[in-house]
Amino acid sequence: MLRKKTVRKKKIALRLTQHNPERRRRIVCIGGGTGVSVVLSGLKKYPVDLTAIVSMFDSAGSGGKLRDELGILPPGDVRQCLLTLSDNKGIVELCRFRFEKGLLKGHSFGNLLIAAAENYSGSFEKAIAKISKILNTKGKVIPVTLNHSDIKVLLKNGILLENEDDIVNSANLSTVGIEKMFLEPEVSANKKAIKAIKEADLIIIGPGKFYTSLIPNLLVKDIKETILKSKAKKVFICNLMTQSGNTDNLKMEDFVSILESYLGEGVFDHIIFNKERLDKEAFKEVKKAFPRTAFVDYNRQSVKDKKFIALDLLDKKIRRINSNDVFVNGSNKRTMVLHDSNKLAKIILKICRPR
């Protein structure tokens, strides 16, 4: 079985390089830490050039606390992607360790390492370069911006949600509705992010927290415009489950419609979404932690359109919540249900074949 899998990977690798053997396909993933990390985890096993462009607007948890206390950019999403792209298991496990008590309770050692590297090197980008070298990463991790900013959401009832933490913890954003979403202050894109998008063969958006990890990247100056001008294929990977208070009752088509309202109608060449479900016992465990969550449904007519790709993309091994994997403020926002990274990689590589 292992030999058959190796042969399949070699065949995919050959197809990716035979069009132009001198250049590997360039794939850019845009989003937040957990969602993008799942995509990277599967793709890093293949001969492609990977770049993760990650959101920089965390206001809570370990990253938010370090931002407030040290004045650095929030390192959490960058950390997750760096660790995913590394094959140095010993260091990765150490960097994922979270302190359980004392002044460092809730902090990830990886976040502290990035903070130390920034203070030592003098810049966030130099810190990423230094940590990337230590971890021997198979790809690049680029902050979408190098400037500080917060996500703001003005609801239709006049209430203003002031930052990422307020938005994630909103109990009624999905029922009240959004009047306006913006960054304050407005920020310019990281030049390296713009360059990566311009040079990409494939641009992937998602999965990830819809209003705090995905859309905010499109609000950064020049990101949207650069994506639209790009000749790369553009793919949206829809979330597996709805997010309590934020995306309740949204179907796959709703996610696409809302995202295109920020980016542009008809911009995606493909929309990848899951059609599988957990067994009853596993789903009960998820519902205990997140009573309002549900699997994202879809209109059965959509699958008749070739740009919509419905597959079994579910990782059946759900993530258990443990006391050590919590944020500094005590709230746990991590999803328990993830995409299967290998299944995602296979369909992405098929899409990435030269036109």
SULBEL-V350796 format. One line per field, one symbol per residue. phi: phi as a letter, one per 20 degrees, with the letter a starting at -180 (. if undefined). burial: b if it has 9 or more other C-alpha atoms within 8 Angstrom, else e. Layout:
BEGIN
phi=???
burial=???
END
This chain:
BEGIN
phi=.fffffffffffffffdffbfecefdddddrdffffffffgfffedfcedcdddfccfccmgffffffedmeffegffggffffeedegffgfffefdfebmfegnfeffffffffffffenbfffffffffffelfdqdccffbddfacecceffenfdeeagfffgefecgfefneebcbdcffceffgfffffffefebdddnfqgfecddfgffefgnfgffffffeffccddfffcfdgndcgmfegffgffffffedpfmfefbcdbececfffffffffffecgefbffebffffffeffeddbfdeefefeeecfedcegeneddffedcfeffffgfffffffggf
burial=eeeeeeeebeebbebbbeeeeeebbbbbbbbbbbbbbbbbbbbbeebbbbbbbbbbbbbbbbbbbbbeeeebbbbbbbbbbbbbbbbeeeebebbbbbbeeeeebbbbbbbbbbbebbeeeeebebbbebbbeebbbebbbbbbbbebbbbbbbbbeeeebbbbbbbbebeebbebebeebbbbebbbbbeebbebbbebbbbbbbbbbbbbbbbbbbbbbbbbebbbebeebbbbbbbbbbbbbbbbebbbbebbbebbeebeeebbbbbbbbbeeeeeebbeebbeeeeebeebeebeeebeeeebbbbebbbeebeeeeeebbbbeeeeeeebbbbbbbbbbeeebeebeee
END
